[in-house]
Amino acid sequence: MSERVLVFLAAALAVLIAGLALFWQPEMPERPLPTAVIAAGGDFTLQSANGPVSLSDYRGKVVLLYFGYTYCPDVCPTSLAATAEGMKQLSPDEAANVAMIFVSVDPKRDTPARLKEYAEFFHPAMVGVTGTPENIAEIAKRYGVFYAEQKLEMSGGGYVVDHSADTFIVGKDGQLVGKMVHATPPDQVVVALRKHLK
């Protein structure tokens, strides 16, 4: 092959890659859960600033369930903001049938009052809940959620909590029916919610 042909092919390949990078936006659909995982989840009762909250309190609504913590520097705010923006795109009738529960995986620092302020910052339909470390661990295990404290060496005893970042979708009957990946775009949140609101 001549040098000219090689230069042309290299330029065409570069244009193709640049075009893909600019225009290809794959959908991030809701991930269906394997049958073994769908059987997990289940009801729980934890504490909010307004008293005990049970998942069963929301029977008849689609519930988005997120495990995180208020001191989270980036993962939680990114996911919660995208999910809340999707919830705001629902019609009033649809929105009346959706709730979101934010479960703290940092019960040492996240008080019910702090969780209330944090959750409501993102969306008025979001309630923040906490419990004993043992309660949280048991519920997280049922939902397949991982979390672990990681000490910060230069903070004099401070820590962050590494945690799973999926948002779980609980159907109107209280059964776990799906989950959305971290930072699912708002339009895809709407698609997932409408699928389960039908």
N, C-alpha and C positions, 0 to 999 in steps of 0.2 A: 504494500500500500504506500502511496505517496505521502509525503509530509503534509501536503494540503488536505488530503482526505482525512488523515488523523486529526488535524487541527479542527476541521469541520465537525467530525464526530464528537470530539471532546467538547466543542462549543454547544452542539445540539444536546449532549448529555447534561451539560451544566444548565442550559435553559430549561430542560425537562425537570431536573431536580429542583431548581428555583421555583418553577411553576407549581410543582407538587407542594413545596413548603408553603407557598403563599395561598393556594386555593383549596388544598385538600383538608377538609375538616371532618374527620370521621365522627359519626354519631357515637355517643357514649350511652348506649341503652342500659336500661335496668338489667341487672344480671339475674337470671332465674336461679333459684337455689336448688341444689341437688335434693332429692327426696329425703335423704338422711338428715339434712340440715333443716328442712321445712318442719320436721317433727320436733325440733328444738324450740327454744324461745319459751313462751308461756307467760302467764300472769305474774305480777310481782307488786309489792307495795313498798314505796319509799316515801321519804319526807320532803315536802316542799315548804315554802315560807307560809303557805296558807293551810298547812295540815297534810295528813297522809294522802298520797296519790297512788291509785292502783291502775294498772293497764286496763283492767276490766271496767273502770269508770268511763272509758271511751268506747265501749262497745257500740257498734252502729256507725262509728267514724273510722276513717283511714288514719292510722297513726304512723308518723315518722319517728323513729327511735334512734337517737345518736348518743354514743358514749364518748365523752371528752372531759375537759376541765377548763375552768375559767382563766387559769394562768397560762393556757396554751398560747405560745407566741405566734403561730401561723396556721397550723392545720385546721384547728377548730374554727377560727374566724372565717377562713376561706370557705370551708364546707357549709357552715351555718349561713353565711351571707348568700351563697348561691342558692341554697335550698329555700331560704326565706324569700328571695327574689322570685323564685318559681311559685311559691305559695301566693305571693301578691298578685300573680297573673291569673289566678283562678277567679271565676265569677263569684259574687257574694254567696249564692246558693252552694256552689262547690266548696268554697272556703269554710262555710259553716259545718261541713262534714269532714274536715281535716284538723288534726291536732299534731303537735310535735312535743316529744318528751326528750329533754336533755339530761342524761344520767351522768353524774360526776364520777370519774374514776380517781378522784383526788379528795376523798372524804375528810382528810386531815385539814385541808385548807378551805374547801368549798362549803361554806355554811348555806343553809337554806335562803337566807336574806341575800347573800352575794349571788347565788344562783338565780334568784328571781330577777334581780337587776340585770344580770348578764343575759339571760334568756330573752327577756322582754325588750332588750336593746335590739335584738335581731327581728323578733316578730311577736305580736301580742298573743298569738295562739300557742306559743312555746312556753312550756313549764319546765323549770329546773328542779331536779330531785337528787337527793343523796341518802345515804344510810350508813350503817356500820361497814368497816372494811370487809367483814365476812359476808354481809348481805350483797355488797357490790360484787365481790368476787364470785359468789354463787350465781348471780344473775348474768354477769358477763360470760361465765363459762357456758351457761345454757344458750347464749346467743353467739357463741364462738368468737368472743371479743378478747383480744390480747391487750394487756397493758402492764407496764413495769416502770417503777421509779428509776431515774438515772441521775445520780448525784452530779452536781456541777462543781468541778475542782476549784474554781476561783471565786466561788460565791459564799464561802463561809457556811456551808451546810445547806445551801439551796438545792433544789432539784427540779427536774422536768419529768413529765410522764410520757413515755412512748406509748402509743396506743393505736389500735385499729381505727380506720377512718371511714368505714362504710356507714351509710344511713340505711337502717332497716325499715322495711315497709310491713306494717301489721294491718291485715285486712279488717273489714267491719266485724267479722266474727271472732276477732282476737287472735287469729292464726298468723304466723309469720309467712308472708307470701313472696318476699323478694328483698333485694337491697340495691342501693345505688352506690356507685364508686365515689371516692373522694372528689369533691368539687364538681359533681355532675352539673352541667350548664342548666340555668333556669328553665329553658324551653324543654329540656329533657325531663326535668323534675315535673313539669306540668303534664307531659305525656304519661309518665309513670303514675302520677296521682289519678289522672282521668281514667286510666285503664282499670284502676281498682275502685273508683267511685261509681262505676257503672253498675 
